Every structure is written in C-alpha cells, then in structure tokens.
Amino acid sequence: MPGTAFRLDLKETFPTLRNAPIAEAVIHWQARAQTTLVPDDLHRSLAEKLPEFLKCEPIQQLELQTFFSGETDSLPVVRQQSAWDGFRLTSDDGRYIAQFRRDGLVFSRTQPYEHWEPFTATAKHVWQVYRELAAPLEVQRLGVRFINHLSAATPEKLGDFLCDPPTCPSNLPLKEFVYQSTFLVPDLPFGVRVIKLMQPPGLPQTSGLFLDCDVFTTRPIESDEEMEDALVKMRWLKNKFFFTLLKPEAIQAFQ
C-alpha cells in the first residue's frame, strides 16, 4: 500500500525459480590484509588449502602517474606501471571464481547458478582461507550482488517485464537505457543499489535486460555470527527487490 513503511520480514518467502535468470552471483568481503602477502608463498598456500581451484593467475593493479616538468607549455609525462595485487582462482568446472586480493575477497558463481546454500557454503569456505592467510581485523564492507539477465526482453516489450518501465515521450522508439538507484534500509545497517540496463539487440550474451542488485553493509562486521546474520538478511533483501521489480507474468516464465 502507498505510504506503508518498509519492513524486513524474514518470514516472507519467495517463489523458487527452476530457471532463474541469474548470470552471476557475487559475495564481496572488503577486508584489508594485515599480513604481508608474498606471491610465491601465497600461491603455494592456496594450492594446498584450495585444491579444487586448479587455475591460479596473478592479478595486476595498474597505476598511472603524471609528472610535470615545470616548464611553460610543456606536456605532462604519464608513466604506467603495474603491481601484483593478488590471485584469481578458478574452479575445475569454471563455475566458481575467487579473487584473492590485498583488500579483500570477491567470490562469484557464473551460470548455471545452483542454489543459495551450496553457493554460500563454498564462498564461506574460501573466506575462511582468506581470513587465515590474510588475517584481516574486520570486514569493512560485505556485499551480496546478483546480476540477472532477461534475454527475451526487448525495448518494445519492457512493459511486459518491468513494473516500472521507462517512459517514452511522443511514442519515440526506445533503443537502450540505464537507470541506477540506491536505497537505505530503515533502522538496519544495509543499503541496496539497483541498476536496470537495457542493451539493444545483438549478441545473445549482451542483449536484453540486465537487473543488477547489490546489497551491502553500511558498518563493519567483526564476528562470524554477525556475518551469518547479515547474509540471511541480505539474501532476503535481494529477493525482495527482484520480485518487486518484475511483473508476475515475467517471473512465471522462470518457474
């Protein structure tokens, strides 16, 4: 009802979608390493503790530095250098990807997405390895991000998918659009960023409607119990937004 205050109700359930349009699911721990991560030593430790991740590639952070000579009308000199920032791990089947960085862990599952339980169980296992090796003091920010791809959506049929499609003045044909909104959850330490992206027809992997929902914490997390509680609520929030943004008819196509 209009004007009704938002309430996080964990008793509210959502439909189970057998063919959920999830292109990628991500959990991001922003947590600064307190130990000195030495590439060779870390590579050996990761191979020992995470043997299911057979592929391990270094992550390079690109840095650009601009210098001025001080002479009048002189052009700036730009120097580019890269520095090692961690490792990118990929599971044997290519479905799980972990970015093990100095400033945190990014864990993702690509298509096909299974279920929340196996996804988070594997993610938390990798997080425990990160915590053991990097020894962060706390999690500055925890994020749960789900990117959904509705390939059947076209600019002409967005009204069949979105509860609030973009308006087109004078019936002009819509080619593409990007809409981003950020929300704060009242009385709870969470925020939600939603991006609606319409890509024009082209390659199947890149055309259609993308719904990007990123739920994040707004204060640090200091314990496992606090993290577990946050993940439960963050999952509910991302589901609430997904099922609120789409029309029931569009959701039925994924059941």
Contacts in CASP RR format, 6 or more apart in sequence:
PFRMAT RR
TARGET T0000
AUTHOR 0000-0000-0000
METHOD contacts of the structure
MODEL  1
MPGTAFRLDLKETFPTLRNAPIAEAVIHWQARAQTTLVPDDLHRSLAEKL
PEFLKCEPIQQLELQTFFSGETDSLPVVRQQSAWDGFRLTSDDGRYIAQF
RRDGLVFSRTQPYEHWEPFTATAKHVWQVYRELAAPLEVQRLGVRFINHL
SAATPEKLGDFLCDPPTCPSNLPLKEFVYQSTFLVPDLPFGVRVIKLMQP
PGLPQTSGLFLDCDVFTTRPIESDEEMEDALVKMRWLKNKFFFTLLKPEA
IQAFQ
5 186 0 8 1.000
6 185 0 8 1.000
6 186 0 8 1.000
8 185 0 8 1.000
8 188 0 8 1.000
8 233 0 8 1.000
8 236 0 8 1.000
8 237 0 8 1.000
10 232 0 8 1.000
10 233 0 8 1.000
10 236 0 8 1.000
12 236 0 8 1.000
12 240 0 8 1.000
14 239 0 8 1.000
14 240 0 8 1.000
14 242 0 8 1.000
14 243 0 8 1.000
15 243 0 8 1.000
15 251 0 8 1.000
15 255 0 8 1.000
16 255 0 8 1.000
17 251 0 8 1.000
17 254 0 8 1.000
17 255 0 8 1.000
18 254 0 8 1.000
18 255 0 8 1.000
19 253 0 8 1.000
19 254 0 8 1.000
19 255 0 8 1.000
20 113 0 8 1.000
20 148 0 8 1.000
20 254 0 8 1.000
21 148 0 8 1.000
21 149 0 8 1.000
21 150 0 8 1.000
21 151 0 8 1.000
21 254 0 8 1.000
22 111 0 8 1.000
22 113 0 8 1.000
22 146 0 8 1.000
22 147 0 8 1.000
22 148 0 8 1.000
22 149 0 8 1.000
23 110 0 8 1.000
23 111 0 8 1.000
23 147 0 8 1.000
23 148 0 8 1.000
23 149 0 8 1.000
23 210 0 8 1.000
24 108 0 8 1.000
24 109 0 8 1.000
24 110 0 8 1.000
24 111 0 8 1.000
24 145 0 8 1.000
24 146 0 8 1.000
24 147 0 8 1.000
25 108 0 8 1.000
25 109 0 8 1.000
25 113 0 8 1.000
25 119 0 8 1.000
25 145 0 8 1.000
25 146 0 8 1.000
25 147 0 8 1.000
26 106 0 8 1.000
26 107 0 8 1.000
26 108 0 8 1.000
26 109 0 8 1.000
26 143 0 8 1.000
26 144 0 8 1.000
26 145 0 8 1.000
26 146 0 8 1.000
26 147 0 8 1.000
27 106 0 8 1.000
27 107 0 8 1.000
27 108 0 8 1.000
27 120 0 8 1.000
27 123 0 8 1.000
27 127 0 8 1.000
27 142 0 8 1.000
27 143 0 8 1.000
27 144 0 8 1.000
27 145 0 8 1.000
27 231 0 8 1.000
28 104 0 8 1.000
28 105 0 8 1.000
28 106 0 8 1.000
28 107 0 8 1.000
28 141 0 8 1.000
28 142 0 8 1.000
28 143 0 8 1.000
28 144 0 8 1.000
28 145 0 8 1.000
29 104 0 8 1.000
29 105 0 8 1.000
29 106 0 8 1.000
29 107 0 8 1.000
29 127 0 8 1.000
29 130 0 8 1.000
29 139 0 8 1.000
29 142 0 8 1.000
29 143 0 8 1.000
30 103 0 8 1.000
30 104 0 8 1.000
30 139 0 8 1.000
30 140 0 8 1.000
30 141 0 8 1.000
30 142 0 8 1.000
30 143 0 8 1.000
31 103 0 8 1.000
31 104 0 8 1.000
31 105 0 8 1.000
31 130 0 8 1.000
31 131 0 8 1.000
31 134 0 8 1.000
31 136 0 8 1.000
31 138 0 8 1.000
31 139 0 8 1.000
31 140 0 8 1.000
32 102 0 8 1.000
32 103 0 8 1.000
32 104 0 8 1.000
32 136 0 8 1.000
32 137 0 8 1.000
32 140 0 8 1.000
33 102 0 8 1.000
33 103 0 8 1.000
33 104 0 8 1.000
33 134 0 8 1.000
33 135 0 8 1.000
33 136 0 8 1.000
34 134 0 8 1.000
34 135 0 8 1.000
34 136 0 8 1.000
34 137 0 8 1.000
35 133 0 8 1.000
35 134 0 8 1.000
35 135 0 8 1.000
37 86 0 8 1.000
37 102 0 8 1.000
37 133 0 8 1.000
37 134 0 8 1.000
39 58 0 8 1.000
39 84 0 8 1.000
39 86 0 8 1.000
39 87 0 8 1.000
42 86 0 8 1.000
42 87 0 8 1.000
42 100 0 8 1.000
42 133 0 8 1.000
43 56 0 8 1.000
43 87 0 8 1.000
45 133 0 8 1.000
46 53 0 8 1.000
46 56 0 8 1.000
46 87 0 8 1.000
46 89 0 8 1.000
46 100 0 8 1.000
46 129 0 8 1.000
46 133 0 8 1.000
47 56 0 8 1.000
49 129 0 8 1.000
49 132 0 8 1.000
49 133 0 8 1.000
50 89 0 8 1.000
50 98 0 8 1.000
50 126 0 8 1.000
50 129 0 8 1.000
52 91 0 8 1.000
52 92 0 8 1.000
53 89 0 8 1.000
53 90 0 8 1.000
53 91 0 8 1.000
53 92 0 8 1.000
53 96 0 8 1.000
53 98 0 8 1.000
54 90 0 8 1.000
54 91 0 8 1.000
54 92 0 8 1.000
55 89 0 8 1.000
55 90 0 8 1.000
55 94 0 8 1.000
56 87 0 8 1.000
56 88 0 8 1.000
56 89 0 8 1.000
56 90 0 8 1.000
57 87 0 8 1.000
57 88 0 8 1.000
57 90 0 8 1.000
58 84 0 8 1.000
58 86 0 8 1.000
58 87 0 8 1.000
58 88 0 8 1.000
59 84 0 8 1.000
59 85 0 8 1.000
59 86 0 8 1.000
59 87 0 8 1.000
59 88 0 8 1.000
59 99 0 8 1.000
59 101 0 8 1.000
60 82 0 8 1.000
60 83 0 8 1.000
60 84 0 8 1.000
60 85 0 8 1.000
61 82 0 8 1.000
61 83 0 8 1.000
61 84 0 8 1.000
61 85 0 8 1.000
62 80 0 8 1.000
62 81 0 8 1.000
62 82 0 8 1.000
63 80 0 8 1.000
63 81 0 8 1.000
63 82 0 8 1.000
63 83 0 8 1.000
64 78 0 8 1.000
64 79 0 8 1.000
64 80 0 8 1.000
65 78 0 8 1.000
65 79 0 8 1.000
65 80 0 8 1.000
65 81 0 8 1.000
66 76 0 8 1.000
66 77 0 8 1.000
66 78 0 8 1.000
66 79 0 8 1.000
67 76 0 8 1.000
67 77 0 8 1.000
67 78 0 8 1.000
67 79 0 8 1.000
68 74 0 8 1.000
68 76 0 8 1.000
68 77 0 8 1.000
69 77 0 8 1.000
85 101 0 8 1.000
85 102 0 8 1.000
86 99 0 8 1.000
86 100 0 8 1.000
86 101 0 8 1.000
86 102 0 8 1.000
87 99 0 8 1.000
87 100 0 8 1.000
88 97 0 8 1.000
88 98 0 8 1.000
88 99 0 8 1.000
88 100 0 8 1.000
89 97 0 8 1.000
89 98 0 8 1.000
89 99 0 8 1.000
89 100 0 8 1.000
89 126 0 8 1.000
90 96 0 8 1.000
90 97 0 8 1.000
91 97 0 8 1.000
94 110 0 8 1.000
95 109 0 8 1.000
95 110 0 8 1.000
95 111 0 8 1.000
95 112 0 8 1.000
96 107 0 8 1.000
96 108 0 8 1.000
96 109 0 8 1.000
96 122 0 8 1.000
97 107 0 8 1.000
97 108 0 8 1.000
97 109 0 8 1.000
97 110 0 8 1.000
98 105 0 8 1.000
98 106 0 8 1.000
98 107 0 8 1.000
98 108 0 8 1.000
98 126 0 8 1.000
99 105 0 8 1.000
99 106 0 8 1.000
99 107 0 8 1.000
100 130 0 8 1.000
102 134 0 8 1.000
104 130 0 8 1.000
104 134 0 8 1.000
104 136 0 8 1.000
105 126 0 8 1.000
105 127 0 8 1.000
105 130 0 8 1.000
107 122 0 8 1.000
107 123 0 8 1.000
107 126 0 8 1.000
107 127 0 8 1.000
109 119 0 8 1.000
109 122 0 8 1.000
113 119 0 8 1.000
116 235 0 8 1.000
120 231 0 8 1.000
130 136 0 8 1.000
138 220 0 8 1.000
138 221 0 8 1.000
138 222 0 8 1.000
139 217 0 8 1.000
139 220 0 8 1.000
139 221 0 8 1.000
139 222 0 8 1.000
139 227 0 8 1.000
140 220 0 8 1.000
141 216 0 8 1.000
141 217 0 8 1.000
141 220 0 8 1.000
142 216 0 8 1.000
142 217 0 8 1.000
142 221 0 8 1.000
142 227 0 8 1.000
142 230 0 8 1.000
142 231 0 8 1.000
142 234 0 8 1.000
143 214 0 8 1.000
143 215 0 8 1.000
143 216 0 8 1.000
143 217 0 8 1.000
143 234 0 8 1.000
144 214 0 8 1.000
144 215 0 8 1.000
144 216 0 8 1.000
144 231 0 8 1.000
144 234 0 8 1.000
144 235 0 8 1.000
144 238 0 8 1.000
145 212 0 8 1.000
145 213 0 8 1.000
145 214 0 8 1.000
145 215 0 8 1.000
146 212 0 8 1.000
146 213 0 8 1.000
146 238 0 8 1.000
146 242 0 8 1.000
147 210 0 8 1.000
147 211 0 8 1.000
147 212 0 8 1.000
147 213 0 8 1.000
148 210 0 8 1.000
148 211 0 8 1.000
148 212 0 8 1.000
148 213 0 8 1.000
148 242 0 8 1.000
149 208 0 8 1.000
149 209 0 8 1.000
149 210 0 8 1.000
150 161 0 8 1.000
150 208 0 8 1.000
150 209 0 8 1.000
150 210 0 8 1.000
150 211 0 8 1.000
150 250 0 8 1.000
151 204 0 8 1.000
151 207 0 8 1.000
151 208 0 8 1.000
152 208 0 8 1.000
152 253 0 8 1.000
153 160 0 8 1.000
153 161 0 8 1.000
153 198 0 8 1.000
153 208 0 8 1.000
153 209 0 8 1.000
154 201 0 8 1.000
154 208 0 8 1.000
155 173 0 8 1.000
155 174 0 8 1.000
155 175 0 8 1.000
155 176 0 8 1.000
155 198 0 8 1.000
155 200 0 8 1.000
156 173 0 8 1.000
156 174 0 8 1.000
158 165 0 8 1.000
158 166 0 8 1.000
158 174 0 8 1.000
158 198 0 8 1.000
158 209 0 8 1.000
159 165 0 8 1.000
159 247 0 8 1.000
160 247 0 8 1.000
160 249 0 8 1.000
160 250 0 8 1.000
161 209 0 8 1.000
161 246 0 8 1.000
161 247 0 8 1.000
161 250 0 8 1.000
162 196 0 8 1.000
162 209 0 8 1.000
162 245 0 8 1.000
162 246 0 8 1.000
162 247 0 8 1.000
163 244 0 8 1.000
163 245 0 8 1.000
163 246 0 8 1.000
163 247 0 8 1.000
164 245 0 8 1.000
166 174 0 8 1.000
166 177 0 8 1.000
166 179 0 8 1.000
166 198 0 8 1.000
168 174 0 8 1.000
174 198 0 8 1.000
175 200 0 8 1.000
176 198 0 8 1.000
176 199 0 8 1.000
176 200 0 8 1.000
177 196 0 8 1.000
177 197 0 8 1.000
177 198 0 8 1.000
178 195 0 8 1.000
178 196 0 8 1.000
178 197 0 8 1.000
178 198 0 8 1.000
179 195 0 8 1.000
179 196 0 8 1.000
179 197 0 8 1.000
180 193 0 8 1.000
180 194 0 8 1.000
180 195 0 8 1.000
180 196 0 8 1.000
181 193 0 8 1.000
181 194 0 8 1.000
182 191 0 8 1.000
182 192 0 8 1.000
182 193 0 8 1.000
182 194 0 8 1.000
183 191 0 8 1.000
183 192 0 8 1.000
183 193 0 8 1.000
183 194 0 8 1.000
184 190 0 8 1.000
184 191 0 8 1.000
184 218 0 8 1.000
185 191 0 8 1.000
185 192 0 8 1.000
185 237 0 8 1.000
188 233 0 8 1.000
189 217 0 8 1.000
189 218 0 8 1.000
189 219 0 8 1.000
189 230 0 8 1.000
190 215 0 8 1.000
190 216 0 8 1.000
190 217 0 8 1.000
190 218 0 8 1.000
190 230 0 8 1.000
190 233 0 8 1.000
190 234 0 8 1.000
190 237 0 8 1.000
191 215 0 8 1.000
191 216 0 8 1.000
191 217 0 8 1.000
191 218 0 8 1.000
192 213 0 8 1.000
192 214 0 8 1.000
192 215 0 8 1.000
192 216 0 8 1.000
192 237 0 8 1.000
192 238 0 8 1.000
192 241 0 8 1.000
193 212 0 8 1.000
193 213 0 8 1.000
193 214 0 8 1.000
193 216 0 8 1.000
194 211 0 8 1.000
194 212 0 8 1.000
194 213 0 8 1.000
194 214 0 8 1.000
194 241 0 8 1.000
194 245 0 8 1.000
195 210 0 8 1.000
195 211 0 8 1.000
195 212 0 8 1.000
195 214 0 8 1.000
196 209 0 8 1.000
196 210 0 8 1.000
196 211 0 8 1.000
196 212 0 8 1.000
196 245 0 8 1.000
197 209 0 8 1.000
197 210 0 8 1.000
197 212 0 8 1.000
198 208 0 8 1.000
198 209 0 8 1.000
198 210 0 8 1.000
199 206 0 8 1.000
199 207 0 8 1.000
199 208 0 8 1.000
199 209 0 8 1.000
199 210 0 8 1.000
200 207 0 8 1.000
201 207 0 8 1.000
201 208 0 8 1.000
211 242 0 8 1.000
211 245 0 8 1.000
211 246 0 8 1.000
213 238 0 8 1.000
213 241 0 8 1.000
213 242 0 8 1.000
215 234 0 8 1.000
215 237 0 8 1.000
215 238 0 8 1.000
217 230 0 8 1.000
217 234 0 8 1.000
221 227 0 8 1.000
221 230 0 8 1.000
243 251 0 8 1.000
END
